[in-house]
């Protein structure tokens, strides 16, 4: 099944089993970083599915590309440490940084200059992990891995195949364009067009979707029977792992609007937003406030609409769950094209700012048919089987045996997550 799926997608297949040195099970290293939560969400979803499908025949390790090297990795460490604060309090500043670095020549110069320590650190990570396949789910991690390979200082000249799992949908940064990448895996057809602008060939790109928890697809499947009678009663307000996009202001404005709606607010790591909203109590039974949550799916299942900043992974999750999306804010840079993408598929509305969000909610509350139409658009955009599709391709590329049924292996993030 995995081999057939990979062949259908045009993914490379190794006809010989790859068991690493000493007959060990092959290892796939999935590179991520802590800028927001989307990259880690995708990385762990893929890791879970790889081990579940292979029955443990493939080991999946999620590796923070910048862990343990914050002082020396001038690019990665600084971005990782300041990203959340910047997009919450000064999103325009992040946009300026994104545009300034969105130049291939600058990235090449940085790899041999101010970021050379980060490249060496990536070489050390890969040397310690000894992967048989590297999948980068973060643009800077891909950039570093590609240059570590090019430097040729891995032990024994070991160069595992390198894949890029592109976590942006439309606005794709130049760091995703790297030499030596065997396969690009993207979330939607529009991503192919964006990568082509960087000179990539469509035959090197596979549209598989963004790997997410299978629970979102299950929510979407269960809700399909209720679409004709769906009414707007509960909304989920969120802003990614950093609680960006004005979670507090949007939530307060909805509660004061007079609309008879319940609100579930997820503040992520934004402790200030969490404290401010908790001070409201439960707003007469209408408000539930959460900080950082382990799983968004159960909360999304209770909502009829998702109000969020335009993060690609949140859009993928909401689309899979068939929950119409209202974009309340857009982080300049990687999120810039996502609102137009939603409009193209009819999966959501762009309503920047609290007042416009309430206006969109009034429309959907007054005309339930619009809610049903947006849910249908979500299904057109959704790829709920993405984690399974990519995991099968990984398994086929490694030539590893294993499958479903009684041989399933549980994925243990604590055991397989690495901060080498």
Beta strands, then each sheet from edge to edge (+ up, - down):
strand 1: 26-32
strand 2: 58-64
strand 3: 133-136
strand 4: 161-165
strand 5: 181-186
strand 6: 205-207
strand 7: 234-238
strand 8: 262-266
strand 9: 287-290
strand 10: 305-309
strand 11: 324-329
strand 12: 348-350
strand 13: 417-418
sheet 1: 6+ 5+ 4+ 3+ 1+ 2+ 13+
sheet 2: 9+ 8+ 7+ 10+ 11+ 12+
end
